[in-house]
Structure formats: C-alpha cells, structure tokens
C-alpha cells in the first residue's frame, strides 16, 4: 500500500511519519457543528476561534441570557478575544415577521439608557437644586438649577450605564440577532490558565437556563 512505502531519503515509512504529525487545532465552529449538524451558523464573533488547553462552553436557547454569559466571560479575562459567541439556528423571513427591530438592539439600548439615566437625573437635580437654594434662597434659581442638573445627570449616567452595562466585546455584540432565528447560542471561553475557568463558572452558576461543558483542546469533556 502507498501509506507503507519506504521513503528513499530517510528509510522511514510514510504511515509512521504521518502518525507523528501534530493534530490540527479544533475550532469551536467544528465542535459545534459536529454536535448539532442539523443547524446552520447564524452568527459567529470569531470564525477562527480554536479550543485552547482549557475551555468553558455555555449553551442556552435564550439569546438574552447568552449575552449576559458573554459579558461574564469577557469580564473574566483582560482579552475579549478569549470569548466567542456562536449562534446556531435557521433562516427567518423578515418580511413575514413585520418587525422593525427583530434583533432588539433599539429596545436594549433604551432600557439601559433609562435604567441609568432616570436615577442620575433625580439625584443630580436634588443635589444641584439644594445647593443653589442654600446659596441663593431663590425659588426660580433653584428650579432652573434643578432642571439643568436633571438634564446633565440623565445624560452622564445614561451613557455610563449603557457603556458599562453592555460592554464592547465582539462576542457580546454578535448576540444581537433575531431570537426567532436562534436555536442554540454557544458562548465559549478559551484560555490556558485554568483559574479563569473557575472564575467564569462561578460567574454563570446562577443561570439555570445554561448548560456548562468544560473541554480540552481536542473538544473532549474534562471530568
């Protein structure tokens, strides 16, 4: 057979040399498609993401929870590239759904803005208004200062809430897709340091809709 022919230069057999070659790295996408071949790739924050020595994979059917997990993973390490969001599902006819924002980006931004902006507006209005009242004793000046403080407080805290509360990682951003198209959201953390895995596992332990798997670099479960 060809695989057993002797090399004319070094006398080794081809099959023996091939067996000594290192295995190619396993990508997260390949691992996912092997376990769910009936689903197609809807979104992938890093198509070339490969499994490292230690990997924690979270699987959920809820895309909003997947975004929360992505934030938890991204906050575990200093490099957002250690986290990958891979969504498997099926195509959806957007014209049939008649939705202006099926990904929920606008609604999410509005919620984060209000959560941070309203308390900030109230606090700044009270603090600035009270300060002006104590200095001037004027009701008109106090009202104007309170109104200005409310506007300033809303703007600052709304922006802060949106940026801090959502994050900037690619894995998180790729989680904004039409929920109707997502059958499985896979969020993975790939690192060489096992301590990060424990931190990430602890961060998502309260999510009851998430299944966690720890894998080695070949995609095999770690006991």
C-alpha positions in Angstrom: 0.0 0.0 0.0 1.1 3.6 -0.7 1.0 4.6 3.0 3.5 1.9 3.9 6.1 2.7 1.2 9.6 3.5 2.4 11.0 7.0 1.9 14.1 6.9 -0.4 15.8 9.6 1.7 15.4 8.6 5.3 14.1 5.0 5.2 11.0 5.7 7.3 7.6 4.7 6.2 5.0 7.3 5.2 2.5 6.0 7.6 4.9 6.3 10.5 5.7 9.9 9.6 2.1 10.8 9.3 1.3 9.4 12.7 3.9 11.7 14.2 2.4 14.9 12.8 0.5 17.0 15.4 -3.3 17.0 15.2 -4.7 20.2 13.7 -6.4 22.5 16.2 -10.1 22.1 16.8 -12.2 25.2 16.1 -15.3 26.0 18.2 -17.4 26.0 15.0 -16.2 22.5 14.1 -17.0 21.2 17.5 -20.5 22.8 17.5 -21.4 21.5 14.0 -20.3 18.0 15.0 -22.7 18.0 17.9 -25.5 19.8 16.0 -25.1 19.1 12.3 -28.8 19.9 11.6 -28.3 23.6 12.5 -26.7 26.3 10.5 -24.4 29.1 11.6 -26.4 32.3 12.2 -23.7 34.4 13.9 -20.1 33.9 14.9 -17.9 36.5 16.7 -14.7 34.7 15.8 -15.0 32.0 13.0 -11.3 31.1 13.5 -11.6 30.6 17.3 -9.7 27.4 18.3 -10.0 25.4 21.5 -7.2 26.0 24.0 -5.9 23.9 26.9 -8.9 24.9 28.9 -12.3 25.8 27.5 -15.7 26.5 29.2 -18.6 26.3 26.9 -22.1 27.6 27.8 -25.1 26.6 25.8 -28.5 28.1 26.0 -31.6 28.6 23.9 -32.2 32.1 25.3 -30.2 34.7 23.3 -30.6 37.4 26.0 -29.1 35.0 28.6 -26.3 34.2 26.1 -25.4 37.9 26.0 -25.2 38.0 29.8 -22.9 35.0 29.8 -20.8 36.6 27.2 -20.4 39.7 29.4 -19.5 37.4 32.4 -16.8 35.6 30.3 -15.4 38.8 28.9 -15.0 40.3 32.3 -13.2 37.2 33.5 -10.1 37.9 31.4 -8.4 41.0 30.1 -8.7 40.0 26.5 -12.1 39.9 24.9 -10.8 37.6 22.2 -10.8 34.8 24.7 -14.6 34.8 24.4 -16.5 33.6 21.4 -20.3 33.8 20.7 -21.6 31.2 18.2 -25.3 31.1 17.4 -26.8 28.2 15.5 -30.3 28.2 14.1 -32.2 28.7 10.9 -33.1 31.5 8.4 -36.1 33.6 9.2 -38.2 35.5 6.6 -38.1 39.1 8.0 -40.8 40.3 5.7 -43.2 37.8 7.2 -42.4 38.8 10.7 -43.1 42.6 10.1 -40.7 43.6 12.9 -38.7 46.8 12.6 -36.1 45.7 15.1 -36.1 41.9 15.5 -32.6 41.9 17.0 -33.8 44.0 19.9 -30.9 46.5 19.6 -33.1 49.6 19.9 -35.1 48.2 22.8 -32.0 47.1 24.7 -30.3 50.5 24.3 -33.5 52.3 25.5 -33.7 50.0 28.6 -30.1 50.5 29.5 -30.4 54.3 29.0 -33.5 54.6 31.2 -32.0 52.3 33.9 -29.0 54.6 34.3 -30.4 57.9 33.2 -33.5 58.3 35.4 -31.8 57.8 38.8 -29.0 60.0 37.7 -31.4 62.8 36.7 -33.2 62.7 40.0 -30.0 62.7 42.1 -28.3 65.5 40.2 -31.5 67.6 40.3 -31.8 67.2 44.0 -28.1 67.9 44.8 -27.7 70.9 42.5 -31.1 72.3 43.3 -30.4 72.0 47.0 -27.0 73.6 46.6 -28.4 76.6 44.7 -31.2 77.0 47.3 -28.8 77.1 50.2 -26.6 79.7 48.4 -29.3 82.0 46.9 -32.6 81.2 48.6 -34.3 81.9 45.3 -37.0 79.5 44.2 -36.6 80.5 40.5 -32.9 79.9 40.5 -33.4 76.6 42.4 -35.9 75.4 39.8 -33.6 76.3 36.9 -30.6 74.7 38.6 -32.6 71.5 39.3 -33.8 71.3 35.7 -30.3 71.7 34.4 -29.0 69.2 36.9 -31.6 66.7 35.8 -30.6 67.0 32.2 -26.9 66.8 33.0 -27.4 63.8 35.3 -29.5 61.9 32.9 -27.0 62.3 30.0 -23.9 61.3 32.0 -25.4 58.4 33.9 -27.3 57.1 30.8 -24.1 57.0 28.8 -22.2 55.4 31.6 -24.9 52.8 32.2 -25.1 51.9 28.5 -21.3 51.5 28.1 -20.6 49.7 31.3 -23.7 47.7 31.3 -23.3 46.4 27.8 -19.6 46.1 27.2 -17.7 46.4 23.9 -16.6 42.8 23.2 -17.3 41.3 19.8 -18.8 38.2 21.4 -21.5 40.3 23.2 -22.2 42.4 20.1 -22.8 39.3 18.0 -25.5 38.2 20.4 -27.9 40.8 18.9 -29.7 38.7 16.4 -33.4 37.8 15.8 -34.3 35.4 18.6 -36.6 33.6 16.2 -33.6 32.5 14.2 -31.6 31.2 17.2 -32.0 27.6 18.2 -28.8 27.4 20.3 -26.4 30.1 21.5 -22.9 28.9 22.4 -20.6 31.1 24.4 -17.1 29.8 24.9 -14.1 30.9 27.0 -10.7 29.7 25.6 -7.7 30.1 27.9 -4.5 28.4 29.0 -5.0 29.3 32.7 -7.5 27.0 34.5 -8.1 29.6 37.2 -10.1 31.7 34.6 -12.4 28.7 34.0 -13.3 28.5 37.7 -14.0 32.3 37.8 -16.2 32.1 34.7 -18.0 29.0 36.1 -18.7 30.8 39.3 -20.0 33.9 37.4 -22.7 32.0 35.5 -23.6 29.5 38.2 -26.9 31.3 38.9 -28.1 31.0 35.3 -30.5 28.0 35.4 -31.1 28.0 31.6 -27.4 27.5 30.8 -25.6 24.2 30.3 -21.9 24.3 31.0 -19.2 22.0 29.5 -15.5 22.0 30.2 -13.5 20.8 27.2 -9.8 20.2 26.4 -8.1 21.3 23.3 -9.4 18.3 21.3 -13.0 19.1 22.3 -13.2 16.2 24.8 -15.1 16.7 28.0 -13.0 17.2 31.1 -14.1 15.2 34.1 
